[in-house]
Amino acid sequence: MELDPFACYKMEFIHNESKANFESTEKWLYLGANARDSEFAKVGVTMGDLATRSSSSESPSYYLFCAFKCRSNIQISKLKAIENSALNHLGDVFVYHDGSTKRALHHESGRISECFYDVDFLDFFVELHYFLYKNYYSYFLLSGFENEAGFDEGEFIDCEFNTARMTREEINKHIRMILQ
């Protein structure tokens, strides 16, 4: 990304911010899945390399489904607040018939976890994206989606999908599910 040598200080600021966001490989809110349990979902955050969140020694079938890219200048406290807000919202949306949450509790402590069971995973994915887009879009990078004919179909929070598990066609199908 080259800066126009005649750019004013405002253009230089925008250029530098865009460059930092584009080049960042840190600061993500991610959605995890389980290859052996299609009704499992986990929401988490990382301020580091996504690869550190892509596996679990307790559950070898766990993998990252996707990760939403945050702006490079987001503070960890804000990212954690967004995560907590999303988890609370999802805990209210994904409930059993008796009204109890599908959000799991830690076995020993009884504390509420970042994991959900008995959910329709794709509905969960769409709801998570919609919630983030509606309430926190300014903290994430946005991308447009252009179809094969070159027409813009909408925008979504920039999202890295697990390319080891999905084809480009599958990724595009998932993107179309979350377009705004």
N, C-alpha and C positions, 0 to 999 in steps of 0.2 A: 504494500500500500504506500504509494508515493504521495507526498504532500506537495501541492502546487507551490512553487517558490514565491509566488506573489500573494499567498494566502494571508488574510488578516489574523489577529490573535484568536478571534472567535472560531474561525475555520481550523486553525491549528489545534485548538482545544478539542473540537469535535473530531478531528482526524485522530488525535492521540487517544481519545476515549474509545473511538471505534476500533482502533488498532489494538488497544489493550483488551477489549472485549473479544475481538475476533481471535486473538492469539492465546487467550486464557484457556488453560486445560484444568483449571481448578474451580471450585465453588459451584456445586451441583445439588439439586434436589432430585433424588432418584426413586424409581419404582422397581422393586424386586419381585421376582416370581419364583415358582417352584415347578420344575419339569414333571414332578411326580404328583403334584397337587394343583390342579388348574383353578382351584378356588381359594388359593393363598395369595396374599399381596403384602408387601412391606414397603413403607415409605421411610426414607432416611435422607440425611444430608452429609456432604463431605466438603471439606475445604482443601482437599488434596486430590490425589490421583484416583480416578474412578476404579481402577483395577483393584484397589485395596478393598472395595466394597462388592466385588463381583463374585465372591465365593463365601462359603460358610463351612467351617469345619464340623459344625453340628448337623448340617444338612447339605450333603454333597450335590443334591439336585437343585439347590438355590442358584439363581443367576440374576443379573441385572436385565430387566426388560428394556428400560429406557432411563435417560437422565435429562432433566431440564436444566439448561445452561443459565446460570445467574450472571448478572453484570459483574465485571471484575472488581468493582469498588464496594460490593456489598460487605457489610460487617457480619461476623459470625453470629453476633447477638440477634441481628435482624433475620438472618437465614434460619436460625433456630426458632425464632418467634413465628416465622412463616410456616415452618414445619409443624410446630405445635398447633397453630391455627388450622392447618390442613388436616392434621390427624383428628382434632376435635370435631371438625366438620364431617369428615368421613365416618367417624364414630357415631355421629348422629344420623347419618344417611343410611349406613349399612347396619341394619338392626334385624334381630329375629322378630317373629310374630308377637312375642310378648313384650317387645320394646327394648330388650337388652341388646347391647352392642355386640357386633361381631369382631370387635377389637380384642385381641388376646391379652391375657394377664400373664405376668411372669409367674412361674410355678411356685417358687419358694417365697418370694417377697409379696406377691399379690399385686405388685405395681402394674399399671397399664403399659403395654408395649407398643411398638411401632408396627406390629403384625396384625393382619386380619385373616380370618378363616371363613369359609362358607360364603364367599362373595363371587359374583360374576366378574371375573378379572377384567374383561373389556369394558364393562360398565364402570368398574372402579377406575380404570385408566382414564376414561372419558370424564368422569366426575372430578377426578383429581385435576386434570388439565383445565377443565372449565372453571373450577374454583380458583386455581392459581391465576388464570387469565383474567377472570372477572375482578379479583381482589388485589392481585399483586403484580400485574403485568409489567409495571415500571421497574421491577427488580430483576426481570429476566430479559434475555434477548428474544426478539421476535423474528420470525421468518415468514416469508410469503411462500405460497405453493403455486407453482405454475404447472399446468397440465401439458400433455404431449403436444397439443395444438398451439401452445405458447400463451394461453389465457390464464390470468391470475384467478385462482379459485378461492383465495382467502389467506388468512394468516394464522399462525399458531406460535406458541412458545417454542423457541429453538430447542430441539430435542435430539439427543443422540440415541439411536436404537442399537440393540445388540446385533451387529451385522454377522456375527458368527452363528446366530440362531435364525436369522431372517433374511429373506431375499429382498431385493429392491422393490419388487412388486408387493410383498407383504408390508414393508415399511410404508410405501405409498398408501396402501389400504388403511393402515393405522393413522397416518397423517390426515387422511380425508375424514376420519372419524372425529378429529378434534379441531377441524378448521373453524374459524370464527369469521 
